[in-house]
Amino acid sequence: MTNPDDPAFPVEKISYISGHIYPEGYKGGLTKREEFAAMAMNSFTDIIMEAQGTTTEQMIERIAELSARLADALIAALNKEPK
């Protein structure tokens, strides 16, 4: 199952105490949802920037909205049982 709140690129967190290494789990940067949305945003930016008659603020809002929706749809599709 793909959890949208899991880190997209987790890094193992460790402690070094008295010459011993102790794993402490993982820490992350961007979540999977944020990573998927960022990748989608890259594609939408080129398409929407060509739109006529919209303000920059409207374009930014639309890009963000579409990117988040696409990320959510991708996560939902990844969580479906394979046929």
C-alpha positions as CSV (number, residue, x, y, z in Angstrom):
1,M,0.0,0.0,0.0
2,T,1.2,3.5,-0.8
3,N,0.8,5.9,2.1
4,P,0.8,9.5,0.9
5,D,2.4,10.6,4.1
6,D,5.4,8.3,3.9
7,P,8.7,9.9,2.8
8,A,9.4,9.7,-0.9
9,F,13.1,9.1,-0.3
10,P,13.6,8.0,3.3
11,V,17.0,8.2,4.9
12,E,17.9,5.9,7.8
13,K,18.5,7.9,11.0
14,I,21.2,6.5,13.2
15,S,22.9,7.5,16.5
16,Y,26.5,6.9,17.3
17,I,27.0,6.3,21.0
18,S,30.2,5.0,22.6
19,G,31.5,3.5,19.3
20,H,28.2,1.8,18.5
21,I,25.7,2.6,15.7
22,Y,22.0,2.4,16.7
23,P,19.3,2.6,14.0
24,E,16.5,4.9,15.0
25,G,14.1,4.4,12.0
26,Y,13.8,6.7,9.1
27,K,13.5,10.4,8.6
28,G,12.2,11.9,5.4
29,G,12.0,15.0,3.3
30,L,9.2,15.3,0.9
31,T,6.2,13.0,1.3
32,K,5.2,10.8,-1.6
33,R,2.2,13.1,-2.1
34,E,4.4,16.1,-2.3
35,E,6.9,14.4,-4.6
36,F,4.1,13.3,-7.0
37,A,2.5,16.7,-6.9
38,A,5.9,18.4,-7.7
39,M,6.4,16.1,-10.7
40,A,2.9,16.9,-12.0
41,M,3.4,20.6,-11.4
42,N,6.3,20.6,-13.7
43,S,4.1,19.4,-16.6
44,F,1.2,21.6,-15.8
45,T,3.3,24.7,-15.6
46,D,4.2,24.6,-19.3
47,I,0.6,24.0,-20.4
48,I,-1.1,26.6,-18.2
49,M,1.5,29.3,-18.8
50,E,0.4,29.4,-22.4
51,A,-3.2,30.2,-21.4
52,Q,-4.5,33.5,-22.5
53,G,-6.5,35.9,-20.3
54,T,-5.6,34.7,-16.9
55,T,-3.6,36.4,-14.1
56,T,-0.5,35.0,-12.7
57,E,-2.3,34.3,-9.4
58,Q,-5.1,32.4,-11.2
59,M,-2.5,30.3,-13.0
60,I,-0.6,29.5,-9.8
61,E,-3.8,28.5,-8.0
62,R,-4.8,26.2,-10.9
63,I,-1.4,24.6,-11.2
64,A,-1.3,23.8,-7.5
65,E,-4.9,22.5,-7.5
66,L,-4.3,20.2,-10.5
67,S,-1.0,19.0,-9.2
68,A,-2.4,18.0,-5.8
69,R,-5.4,16.3,-7.5
70,L,-3.1,14.3,-9.8
71,A,-0.9,13.2,-6.9
72,D,-4.0,12.0,-5.0
73,A,-5.3,10.1,-8.0
74,L,-1.9,8.4,-8.5
75,I,-1.8,7.3,-4.9
76,A,-5.3,6.0,-5.1
77,A,-4.5,4.0,-8.3
78,L,-1.3,2.6,-6.7
79,N,-3.4,1.4,-3.7
80,K,-5.9,-0.5,-5.9
81,E,-5.5,-4.3,-5.9
82,P,-3.9,-5.5,-9.1
83,K,-6.2,-7.3,-11.5
